[in-house]
Amino acid sequence: MRPLDTHALRIFVAVAQCLNFRQAAEQLHMTQPPLSRAVRQLEQRLGAQLFERDTQHVALTRAASALLPRALRILALLDEAELALQAERQDQRRPLRLGLTRSMESDLFRRFTDVLAAQAGAAPDIVVDDSPRLVARVRARRLDAAVIALPTKTFDLQVEKLGSQPMQVALSARHALARRRSLSLADLQDQPVYWFERARQPAFFDHCHAVFREFGFAPAFVREPRDHHVLLSEVAAGNGIALLPASFAAIGRHGVAYRKLAEGDRLATGLGLVVADGHPDAGLLHRLASETLA
């Protein structure tokens, strides 16, 4: 048997720090006689006296002074290992916190989240928001990962690009332009166009407006409702035209027609994945996102 074990080290440290057998016994939730016996047994096993003691005081011997800092380091490492295991168990019990950009239609993400739930053993907690806010949450570790629209400023986070979707035109099925199979920005010049506020997606907003300037596109922009279903209701009613990523065609809203946009590739919305630094499931997330969203 080794002279030192965890129990022996904790007894030694308690006495060495208290320099009082009664106080050390109270700290260890035991009575003093068993504590004294345990110290004597430890000294016998080590072949060295650890404490000089009489009825008035307790003092460390040279051997004890050499052992104490090492014992403290060993116990600290054991405590650290136990806390790490507890945190890992808690992480395993906690569902994955996943952010999804509101810039894409949610049906696009359904297969990804279903596959992720099957692989991770639990359905992820989903947060749908604008991409800059999702990036901020991942950086603050309030989210484990997020699927974001590109371009978006990601600061220190690495982004895995998953592909892109061309922009298309959504307009009322009764609109005269709906008779055409494809449209250009020039065709939409005189139409009210729903468009998002720059604060929601600054990098993508600036990118699109650079393309608009290149093609001389300056229509009457109308503030886009944040809820996509409300937006499509407005489009169906003929109150304006919207430019949306191709995934929105999957919604199939009654009264809304989707048409190809000639400049759609230039205005394409990218899709990317950001994961909290050092997250243990980073490999799984990257693989599943690449397989289901690319």
DOZASE-427221 format. One line per 5 residues: number of its first residue (from 1); for each residue x, y, z of C-alpha. Coordinates in nm, 3 decimals. Layout:
BEGIN
NUM) X:Y:Z ~ ... $
This chain:
BEGIN
1) 0.000:0.000:0.000 ~ 0.126:0.350:-0.083 ~ 0.214:0.560:0.223 ~ 0.005:0.848:0.084 ~ -0.351:0.846:-0.040 $
6) -0.624:1.109:-0.071 ~ -0.767:1.041:0.275 ~ -0.427:1.063:0.440 ~ -0.340:1.383:0.255 ~ -0.662:1.554:0.359 $
11) -0.603:1.460:0.724 ~ -0.244:1.584:0.708 ~ -0.341:1.915:0.543 ~ -0.620:1.981:0.791 ~ -0.387:1.939:1.090 $
16) -0.103:2.127:0.921 ~ -0.323:2.426:0.846 ~ -0.508:2.435:1.178 ~ -0.210:2.335:1.396 ~ -0.479:2.216:1.635 $
21) -0.603:1.855:1.646 ~ -0.945:1.946:1.786 ~ -1.013:2.210:1.519 ~ -0.884:1.979:1.244 ~ -1.115:1.700:1.367 $
26) -1.413:1.938:1.354 ~ -1.317:2.047:1.004 ~ -1.305:1.682:0.892 ~ -1.632:1.597:1.073 ~ -1.468:1.335:1.295 $
31) -1.366:1.304:1.659 ~ -1.015:1.376:1.782 ~ -0.901:1.022:1.885 ~ -0.944:0.870:1.534 ~ -0.770:1.173:1.389 $
36) -0.470:1.129:1.621 ~ -0.450:0.759:1.534 ~ -0.464:0.841:1.161 ~ -0.176:1.088:1.197 ~ 0.036:0.835:1.388 $
41) -0.036:0.568:1.123 ~ 0.063:0.813:0.849 ~ 0.389:0.895:1.024 ~ 0.464:0.525:1.061 ~ 0.393:0.460:0.694 $
46) 0.611:0.753:0.588 ~ 0.886:0.674:0.839 ~ 0.900:1.041:0.939 ~ 0.757:1.255:1.215 ~ 0.522:1.522:1.079 $
51) 0.423:1.717:1.391 ~ 0.597:1.824:1.709 ~ 0.322:1.840:1.965 ~ 0.260:1.864:2.335 ~ -0.033:1.977:2.545 $
56) 0.035:2.341:2.460 ~ 0.106:2.355:2.089 ~ 0.148:2.177:1.754 ~ 0.427:2.261:1.508 ~ 0.534:2.128:1.168 $
61) 0.855:1.931:1.137 ~ 1.090:1.984:0.843 ~ 0.937:1.679:0.673 ~ 0.587:1.824:0.714 ~ 0.699:2.163:0.583 $
66) 0.832:1.992:0.270 ~ 0.517:1.780:0.227 ~ 0.253:2.053:0.281 ~ 0.287:2.258:-0.043 ~ 0.298:1.938:-0.249 $
71) -0.006:1.796:-0.071 ~ -0.197:2.118:-0.136 ~ -0.111:2.102:-0.508 ~ -0.222:1.737:-0.530 ~ -0.553:1.805:-0.357 $
76) -0.612:2.113:-0.569 ~ -0.560:1.908:-0.886 ~ -0.800:1.643:-0.760 ~ -1.061:1.907:-0.682 ~ -1.010:2.063:-1.025 $
81) -1.053:1.724:-1.194 ~ -1.374:1.659:-1.000 ~ -1.516:2.001:-1.091 ~ -1.428:1.942:-1.458 ~ -1.612:1.611:-1.454 $
86) -1.914:1.770:-1.288 ~ -1.917:2.045:-1.552 ~ -1.890:1.785:-1.828 ~ -2.182:1.589:-1.685 ~ -2.387:1.908:-1.668 $
91) -2.296:1.992:-2.030 ~ -2.403:1.644:-2.136 ~ -2.740:1.692:-1.967 ~ -2.788:2.041:-2.114 ~ -2.930:2.052:-2.467 $
96) -2.715:2.217:-2.731 ~ -2.792:2.588:-2.762 ~ -2.817:2.666:-3.133 ~ -2.884:2.995:-3.309 ~ -3.046:3.016:-3.653 $
101) -3.053:3.322:-3.873 ~ -3.393:3.470:-3.946 ~ -3.261:3.565:-4.292 ~ -3.344:3.217:-4.424 ~ -3.671:3.027:-4.430 $
106) -3.690:2.792:-4.130 ~ -3.770:2.487:-4.343 ~ -3.412:2.501:-4.465 ~ -3.292:2.418:-4.116 ~ -3.543:2.145:-4.033 $
111) -3.335:1.852:-4.157 ~ -3.021:1.992:-3.991 ~ -3.187:2.023:-3.650 ~ -3.355:1.681:-3.684 ~ -3.023:1.510:-3.765 $
116) -2.849:1.707:-3.490 ~ -3.111:1.598:-3.235 ~ -3.061:1.233:-3.334 ~ -2.681:1.259:-3.310 ~ -2.669:1.462:-2.987 $
121) -2.941:1.259:-2.813 ~ -3.163:1.562:-2.747 ~ -3.332:1.832:-2.949 ~ -3.130:2.157:-2.943 ~ -3.260:2.473:-2.779 $
126) -3.320:2.703:-3.077 ~ -3.282:3.080:-3.088 ~ -3.386:3.256:-3.410 ~ -3.246:3.606:-3.449 ~ -3.054:3.841:-3.676 $
131) -2.703:3.718:-3.751 ~ -2.504:3.994:-3.572 ~ -2.692:3.917:-3.250 ~ -2.628:3.545:-3.291 ~ -2.255:3.612:-3.332 $
136) -2.258:3.821:-3.012 ~ -2.430:3.540:-2.822 ~ -2.180:3.279:-2.941 ~ -1.887:3.504:-2.846 ~ -2.043:3.552:-2.501 $
141) -2.101:3.171:-2.480 ~ -2.475:3.217:-2.441 ~ -2.502:2.998:-2.752 ~ -2.290:2.697:-2.841 ~ -2.313:2.759:-3.215 $
146) -2.509:2.952:-3.474 ~ -2.594:2.928:-3.842 ~ -2.562:3.282:-3.972 ~ -2.619:3.473:-4.294 ~ -2.310:3.596:-4.479 $
151) -2.157:3.842:-4.503 ~ -2.166:3.909:-4.127 ~ -1.879:4.036:-3.913 ~ -1.768:3.744:-3.693 ~ -1.474:3.909:-3.508 $
156) -1.256:3.636:-3.350 ~ -1.490:3.349:-3.442 ~ -1.394:3.119:-3.728 ~ -1.673:3.077:-3.982 ~ -1.731:2.772:-4.198 $
161) -1.900:2.869:-4.522 ~ -2.183:2.632:-4.611 ~ -2.295:2.770:-4.946 ~ -2.514:3.050:-5.073 ~ -2.860:3.121:-5.213 $
166) -2.932:3.365:-5.493 ~ -3.175:3.645:-5.430 ~ -3.513:3.616:-5.603 ~ -3.819:3.833:-5.644 ~ -4.136:3.769:-5.443 $
171) -4.439:3.952:-5.577 ~ -4.816:3.926:-5.589 ~ -4.935:3.654:-5.824 ~ -5.174:3.916:-5.969 ~ -4.892:4.160:-6.046 $
176) -4.826:4.228:-6.416 ~ -4.457:4.139:-6.369 ~ -4.556:3.792:-6.245 ~ -4.626:3.699:-6.610 ~ -4.251:3.696:-6.675 $
181) -4.027:3.399:-6.594 ~ -3.738:3.620:-6.479 ~ -3.687:3.982:-6.382 ~ -3.404:4.229:-6.343 ~ -3.346:4.513:-6.098 $
186) -3.431:4.756:-6.379 ~ -3.778:4.597:-6.403 ~ -3.836:4.672:-6.033 ~ -3.717:5.033:-6.041 ~ -4.065:5.184:-6.018 $
191) -4.201:4.935:-5.765 ~ -4.218:4.972:-5.385 ~ -3.961:4.721:-5.256 ~ -3.965:4.581:-4.904 ~ -3.616:4.597:-4.755 $
196) -3.462:4.537:-4.413 ~ -3.303:4.798:-4.185 ~ -2.924:4.823:-4.189 ~ -2.900:4.760:-3.811 ~ -3.032:4.407:-3.859 $
201) -2.754:4.295:-4.094 ~ -2.499:4.576:-4.156 ~ -2.243:4.384:-4.364 ~ -2.502:4.225:-4.594 ~ -2.694:4.555:-4.621 $
206) -2.377:4.735:-4.736 ~ -2.293:4.458:-4.982 ~ -2.638:4.470:-5.142 ~ -2.643:4.849:-5.168 ~ -2.306:4.846:-5.339 $
211) -2.462:4.617:-5.602 ~ -2.771:4.840:-5.620 ~ -2.551:5.143:-5.691 ~ -2.364:4.951:-5.960 ~ -2.691:4.883:-6.143 $
216) -2.845:5.223:-6.068 ~ -3.120:5.062:-5.863 ~ -3.290:5.316:-5.637 ~ -3.656:5.226:-5.587 ~ -3.888:5.338:-5.309 $
221) -3.778:5.112:-5.027 ~ -4.042:5.015:-4.771 ~ -3.947:4.892:-4.423 ~ -3.963:4.512:-4.423 ~ -4.170:4.347:-4.145 $
226) -3.950:4.130:-3.922 ~ -4.198:3.840:-3.939 ~ -4.170:3.666:-4.275 ~ -4.532:3.554:-4.274 ~ -4.646:3.915:-4.230 $
231) -4.412:4.019:-4.511 ~ -4.552:3.759:-4.749 ~ -4.908:3.862:-4.661 ~ -4.820:4.219:-4.762 ~ -4.664:4.093:-5.085 $
236) -4.969:3.876:-5.164 ~ -5.192:4.179:-5.109 ~ -4.992:4.370:-5.372 ~ -4.851:4.628:-5.129 ~ -4.495:4.581:-5.247 $
241) -4.228:4.351:-5.388 ~ -3.968:4.168:-5.179 ~ -3.617:4.044:-5.254 ~ -3.565:3.717:-5.067 ~ -3.322:3.422:-5.063 $
246) -3.429:3.129:-5.280 ~ -3.521:2.913:-4.978 ~ -3.837:3.121:-4.927 ~ -3.994:2.968:-5.238 ~ -4.046:2.655:-5.027 $
251) -4.310:2.838:-4.820 ~ -4.554:2.829:-5.112 ~ -4.765:3.117:-4.982 ~ -5.101:3.151:-5.163 ~ -5.106:3.467:-5.373 $
256) -4.725:3.502:-5.385 ~ -4.521:3.430:-5.698 ~ -4.142:3.382:-5.698 ~ -3.938:3.482:-6.000 ~ -3.570:3.451:-6.085 $
261) -3.370:3.773:-6.053 ~ -3.102:3.836:-6.317 ~ -2.871:3.990:-6.054 ~ -2.967:3.727:-5.796 ~ -2.622:3.569:-5.776 $
266) -2.459:3.907:-5.715 ~ -2.699:3.960:-5.424 ~ -2.670:3.603:-5.296 ~ -2.704:3.539:-4.924 ~ -2.430:3.316:-4.788 $
271) -2.475:3.069:-4.506 ~ -2.210:2.995:-4.245 ~ -2.156:2.819:-3.914 ~ -1.981:2.969:-3.611 ~ -1.905:2.761:-3.301 $
276) -1.796:2.875:-2.956 ~ -1.419:2.844:-2.921 ~ -1.315:2.506:-2.781 ~ -1.667:2.359:-2.785 ~ -1.645:1.977:-2.753 $
281) -1.909:1.920:-3.024 ~ -1.745:2.148:-3.281 ~ -1.648:1.858:-3.509 ~ -1.998:1.710:-3.502 ~ -2.159:2.047:-3.572 $
286) -1.929:2.121:-3.866 ~ -1.987:1.778:-4.019 ~ -2.366:1.782:-3.987 ~ -2.396:2.140:-4.108 ~ -2.182:2.063:-4.413 $
291) -2.387:1.752:-4.492 ~ -2.733:1.907:-4.451 ~ -2.697:2.277:-4.529 ~ -2.427:2.300:-4.795 $
